[in-house]
Structure formats: C-alpha cells, structure tokens
Amino acid sequence: MKPMRLICVLAGTFACVLASTHAQQPALPPGIVIQSPVRPGEENTIRKALEDMRSEEAAIRVGAAMLLGKYPNPLAQQGLIQALNDPDVRVRRAAVVSLTDRTFLQIGYDPYPVLRLLNDPDVEIRRNVSYNLSTLLSYVPRIRFNQGITGLGIIEGLPDDIVDAVMGAFMDEDAIVRRNMIESFERLRQPIPERFLLRLINDPDSTVRILILPIAASRLSTELFVNAASRAVESGSPEWLQLYARLLSDHDTSLALPQLRELAKSDYREVRNEAYISALLIEPRDPRPLEIYQDLLQERLDPGQGMRFIRSISVLPSSLAEPSLRPLLTLENPQNRSYAVKSWLRALVGSPSEEVLFRLLQDDYSGVRTEVMDYLRRHTAQVSPRLMEELLFSEFVDVRRDLISLSLRLPQREQHEILMELILDQDEGVRVRAIVQFIQRQLPDWKDVALKSLRDPSYTIQRSTIDAILRQFSPDLRPFLEDVRAQLSEPSLINRIDRVLNANTPR
Amino acid sequence: MSYPSTLSFLLLALCFSLKPAARLQAVIAQPEAVRVLQLVEGEPLRRFFPGALPSLLQAASEEIGVNFSPDPVFIERFDSPLLEQYPLLYVNYGDRRDWNLSPSEFENLASYLDRGGFLVIDAGITAEFLRGNATYGQHHSFAAWEVTPQLEDMARRLFPESEFQPLPRNHPIFQIFYSGLPDTGALPEAVREFVVNEKWPQGTYSILGLHVEGRLVAIATPILALGWGKNETGQWTNTIGFRIRESAEGLDEKLREATYSGIHYEVKREDGRYDRVYCQPETVPAWVEEPNGRWRVFRYYSTSEISDYAHVFYTQLGINILAFAMLQ
C-alpha cells in the first residue's frame, strides 16, 4: 500500500536525521515544506538537547523536549517525534505540546506519529491531539500530492491504525475529546459518519449535543434527524431546544410541525419564540396574535431572535407582511428597527407616504436612513421636489452623500443641479464626491467646475479633482490638461499630470 | 450628574451586611436598565471585540441580577456631554488611536472622575514586546505591572498628584461578587499549577488603579474583552490559549546557554523588579530570565477546555469590575 510505503520512507528519513546531526539540512519527508531551517548556532543547542533525550532521567528528557520546542525546524522536530513514544507520560506531554505549538504547526510535518496518540492512555495528550486534529490532517493531502497519490479524501487512504484512532476518538470516554473531534471534522469539512451523528445527538455531554445538532440536521434525512433529536428534547437545555426549534424550519413540514407545536409549549420564552419563528416559515399566518410579536414590540427579544422574526415576517405575502411590519418601524433597538424598515419597504405594494419617508430620514440610526436611501435609489419617481430638498439639506452627512449616487438615476439636468449644490456642501467628504462625480459624468461645464475646484484651499479636493480628470484622460483632453497644469503650484500635483502627459506624448 | 455618588455610598453603608448581589440590587434599584458608556473613536462597528461588552453586560444581568442594558452607549471623545449621564465608561485602549487628549477632554474627564464616574481602560496594560502594533495588545493578555507610557502621561496630566498603581491582591474588586478561581479541574496539570499559583492566584490579575482622594476612579487591565464575547447559541466567539512558564531539571543552565536569535524586553513584575523576556518571533516570548536568577520557558497551550476556562475567568473578573464600578 502506498501510505505504508510513505511511512517506511519517513521512518528511513528519521533514522538518517538522527545519525547525521552535523548536517545543516537533514533529509526530509517528501512534500513537507520547511519554512524554518536550522539557523547558524542553533545546531549545537539542539544537539545537546537531543543527547539529553537519551538521559535515564525522565525530568531531563522533559526539559529537553521543552527546549527543542523552541526551535521549530526539522532537526528538533525529529527529536520531538521520537519523544512521542517515551514511556514517561510527562515527556510525551512535553513533546506533544511542543509539536502542536503554532510555530511548529506552521512548518508542517508528517503527522502520523502524533495522530497515533489519539489512542494514548493519557487524557491530556488525547485532548491536545484531538484539538489540533484539523491542522495535523491538513498536511496529509500535501504529502500525498508529492507522493503522486491523488483523488483520495483526507481520511480515505490513511493507514488503518490511524483511521481506527481517529474514528475511535468520536467515542472517547472524555467529552472534551469528543467535542474536539466534532469541531475538527467541521473545520476540515469532513463528513462525520452517520452512526456517530446518531449517537452523539444523545451524548451525555450537553456541549457535544449542541455542537452536533446543526451538523446532524444538515446531513441526516429529516426522519432520522427528528427521530434521534426528539429523544433528546426532554433533557435539552434552553439553548439546545432553541437551536433545535430553529433547525426544524429547514425540514419537511409534516414531521417538523408537530415538534414545533410541542416546543411552542416550552416553559422557556426563547424556545417558544424560536418555535413560532420556524413554524411561521413553514406555515405562513398572521404573526400579530403570536406572543413573540408582543415580545418584539416590547423589546423583550434578543437582537438575533428579533432579526430572525422580522425576516420570517418579511417572507409572508404582502397582505400579511406589510401591516405586521408597519408597527415595527418605531422599535427602540436600532438594528431591529432598520431591518423592519428594509423589510417593510420591500413588502409595500404601493408607495410609502412622504411623511413616513421624512420621518425615517430623520432617524437617529444611520442604518435606517441608509435603507430609505436605498429604497429611493430604486424608486426615484418617489423623490418629489419637496423630498429632494429634504435630502439636499439633511442634517445627516450620510444622506447627502448617498444622494450623490442616487442622482445618477435622474435626468442629466437634475444631476447637474444636485451636484452643483453638493459641491458647496459643508462636509469636505461630500464636496469631494460631488466634484469627482461631476467630472466623471462629464456634466455640462464640468471643465469649469474642475478648474474652480483646483482653487479650493483643500489639498484633498485639489488632488481628488486632478485624479478624476486624469481618469478621464484622452488625447482630446491634452490641451485642457495643460491648462490645468498651468494653474497649479503644488509640485506633487504637477508631477501627477506630467506623468500622464509624458506617457501619452504623441510620437 | 444623574448618579449621586454620595447617595450610593450611603446606600452601600446601609447595605453592608447584605450579600454582594443583594447589595448591588439595593443600590441600583432602578426600574430602567443600567447603561454603560463605551468610547470608540470612529465607527463603532469597527471596534475591537464588538460583541464583548454586550455579552459581559448580559452575563452580569443574569448573574448578579442588576438589569444592565446589553447595548452600550457610544461616545467618540472624552469631552462628550453624555459622560455626565452614566456612571461607568469603558474603553478598549485600541479603540482610540491617539491618547493625547485635548484640553477639553482632560477637563471633562477629570470632572467626570472627580464627581464619581469610573473609567475602565481595557488593554491599557500591554507589555513592551506587544507595543509594536495596535493589534498585538488585543490578542495577548500578558500580566505586566505598568500601564502604557501614553496612559501614564495621561494620568499625570489628569491628576498630577496621582499615578497608576498595582491593586493589591486582596482588593475588593477581586472578590466583590466572585471570589477565587473557577474550578480548575479540567485544565492540564502544568497549566493548572501555573494558573493557581502565578497567573491568576485567588482569582486576581494584574490591574493598575488610579486613586483620587482615596477613591479608585480608573483602572487599566491587560486585554480582558477577548474573553467576553458569546454568539447567539451561547458559544464563545474567540479561542484563547495560555502562555505559561515552565521549568524542568537542568533547564536553567540549558536556557542560559541556548542559542537565541530574537530580541529581549524588560517587563515589570508585581514586585517592581523586571523580567527579561526573550522573544524569538516578534510578540512570542520563548523564555524568561527572572530577577531571582531562575530561567523558564514559555509554553503555549491551546485546547478547548483551556479556552473555555479562560472565558469563564475573564467573565467573572469583568462582572466583578462592573459590580465594583456600580458600587462606587
């Protein structure tokens, strides 16, 4: 088998390294990228530590393993790998901690000797290895690629004893090891075998049950998932029940709805509310009589649940969504209020009244104002002269700034008027944007505007103007650019123009 | 100010015989949620650890029964008029680029602290090897015993007769609600020993305080916020590893002679003396020479139970700080 051959090659290499401690760059397992070679002078320190690794006294070997951990290079690493088989648990622990230190993990190495420690009798070692499993396994494809082995998944094709160690760790007697295994497989995007999913849903450890639930929900059939999870409902913590209720919204209605109805009777308000949200997504209905609706109005929902509830309302038919969302426009929580505004504007069949738009544009929270500006960008017909005046003279900089991009959708004459107004804005950022857009859109008189902007005392405005003009450069503009250059006194700006003029000199 | 500190002290005296939680509830018997100020220069969404303080306030509400609003009130500068309205101001040192305060900020902040306000400067303690970049101090909670030079200067200008001093290990801030360490049973043996005896003895940590007329008005800590944030399903949002000092037989001598290619820094200890910390890569201490002549290696432990433990500790310490601030 190819993987076995690889181990033999690695074992041979290891023997080579130990025998040849004078070598500056020992032979390495193929495929391992070494970013940190042995630095001059380090070799002596490492060699002494390697000698200490042969000491009769375990305490000396512990110290040597710690010291080798400070030299993330192949020479020290091979000594540490040897220490993984030490009969003394303290030495093995010291070696594992060194090898799973970030500096060592970054250099990459053959992970099989470390992975075998998933079977170590010491729980601290198993916790450490399982915690670092995803990084260790991520070396495997690189090793295989250099061996010419392709087309295998990470787990597939591992030596049998390592597959056994990895899979066995899902059922480790220690809950922390089991948690680590779940998280490592998720990081690696490796599927956890179905038999483990079904057992871990009912794991005695509550954290394991929470970790495995979304994974099981996405990988198991609805029937298997609901059957397995429903057995855990009775012992479920409020967090678990809330999560379960949320996950049920993605599943087949006939099986999920009875579960959600049960969860809606929970003693915990968060669980009941989550069940309402999921049920609403599966079975559309008027949300206003629901307890959760009152909770939202009275600001009793946490922001995440509030957002999910508003989202579930927003996907209802307009006839239900619009009247349900309207009272939420005055929520105190700014994120929820802004999400309600966004959803309400989308649910509207007709147009919002100007008074409502005025009020929303005065909102303290910029997110709300942004939603309204976004709506107006898509519905420019709604921008009456009165509303336009409100936007132009808004006390909020973000509204005036957003008006610049909104104006792009208006007829050229209106664009011209708006940008001319904003070029005189009190905020420099708005002025810069207005000038740049005026030039970029080449609105009537743009050259005059550009020349006048160059007289502005602000260097930012001068530079932005020059940059905007240069972006428009074409041979026709050469005379204009030469006029611009003649007006300038700032050398850095003159240089910018010269670079473009020189690069485009006719031959 | 809307929070009469004299009244708080009177209430505190009246409630002295009550348990801390009951005492707090009695002092803060307000129908409305208590809100905390947070200073962030620029866009609040871009602050360091945005979910940290809300999570801590939520945890404090659940644990000590005081109704904290999880949404901080943001201000951008110390001369904000909002300062007058809230008893506690939290700022992450990294959320303000420049700690050269303007005259109006000095004036307003001094008046705030004089009149009973309490300032928490998270990450105000960063060891010298973490000062090269604003983000280093956000990810390494290293127990040094001096504030950054900028804070030292700020304190000098705020209250010339006072300076940041280490809080003693028996200071009430360490035991006002939680006392001692969380259960260390799940920690690896070496980590447990270091945490109990050196890192966080009896649930304490390196906190420096600024006193004005005998009252503690401000504290600076190594970064704590990295230990506070939870997501919606109650899981911690950051992973925390431990850096612990270890030794073994004969290692002293080996370290003294070991080849070393990095830089070393002097870091102030609790006893006022200095450790010489050798960093191989920048920000990663490799070993330390202690003033008693002992050499030890820094070992890095990163596992889930360590991370969980650190979160629990930082949250307990954070709640103690909130509780202490409320009782000021």
Interface residues (C-beta under 8 A of the other chain):
Chain A: R39 G41 E42 N44 T45 K48 A49 D52 E57 A59 I60 V62 G63 A64 M66 L67 G69 K70 R93 A94 V97 S98 T100 D101 R102 T103 E124 R127 N128 Y131 N132 I176 R179 N180 E183 I210 E239 Q242 L243 D302 G304 Q305 N333
Chain B: P70 D71 A186 P188 E189 A190 E232 T233 G234 Q235 E246 S247 A248 E249 G250 L251 K254 L255 E257 A258 T259 S261 Q280 P281 V284 A286 W287 V297 R299 Y300 Y301 S302 T303 S304 E305
